[in-house]
């Protein structure tokens, strides 16, 4: 049951609403969803190629590109032209970014860095390696503290 101030909606006129509402209305066959302008095969091909070429992470069209793609393709694929191609392009971009993130994390750990700059990553991407990175940093800290001489390791006079 929807409660609160919604509408008025005029039939046939596009209106921006929260994703949860759009999906709810779509499920009840009360609307047709219009995908975001970046959810286009040509634009996603360009984004994928840019991501493959760059060593750093490129800005994504939305900080929630994966979440939005999954929701819209699951609930409104009939309203999205070339939905299967879009699914593949977004997955390819995701795979490229996660592989790049793993390589960056590996380099970070190998070089024993103390901090990292994670520009243009989405929260979902950060969360995919968050556990690994925090555990790696914890292990690095323990190794460093064990290698450094502490006060208890000074020689004692007998």
PyMOL commands that set and color helices and strands:
alter all, ss='L'
color gray80, all
select helices_A, chain A and resi 19-27+41-53+65-79+83-110+123-147+151-153
alter helices_A, ss='H'
color red, helices_A
deselect
rebuild
show_as cartoon
